[in-house]
Amino acid sequence: MVLICWDLHGNRCTETVPVHQARHRRLQLEQQGAVVYWSERLANG
């Protein structure tokens, strides 16, 4: 899993997505105007 943190129009949000979807989700967010300021791969628990 990957934790993605971003800011969109002054609203900070976080989301956890599967590793294989993380790059696609980050690109989606950036296309919507979000600034992705952190992404971190989480340990498999």
N, C-alpha and C positions, 0 to 999 in steps of 0.2 A: 504494500500500500504506500501511497505517496500523499503527504500532507501539502496542500497548496494554499498559500495565504495571498490575498490580493486586496487592492483598494479600487473601488469603482464609484466615482462621483462622491467621494468622501466617506463611503461606507466600507469598512474593513470586514472581510469575510474569510472564512476558512472552509476547506472541503477536503475530504479524504477520498481518493480514487485509487482503483487498481493500477499497478505499475504500467500495464500495457495500454491504459487509457490516459495516462498523465500528460504526455506530450500533446495529444489531441486536445485535451481539456484546457491546457495552458494556452494553446493557440486560439481556441474559442474565446477564452476570457480576454486575451489581448485584442482580438478583432472587435470585441464589444467595447473596447476602450479602457479596460482594466489594466492597472499596473500590478504585475505579479512581483511581489517583493520577497517571497520565500517559498521554496519548495524543498521538501526533505523526504527522503525515502525512509519509511518506518520499518523497524525490525519486525520480522514475521513472528507473531506471538502465538 
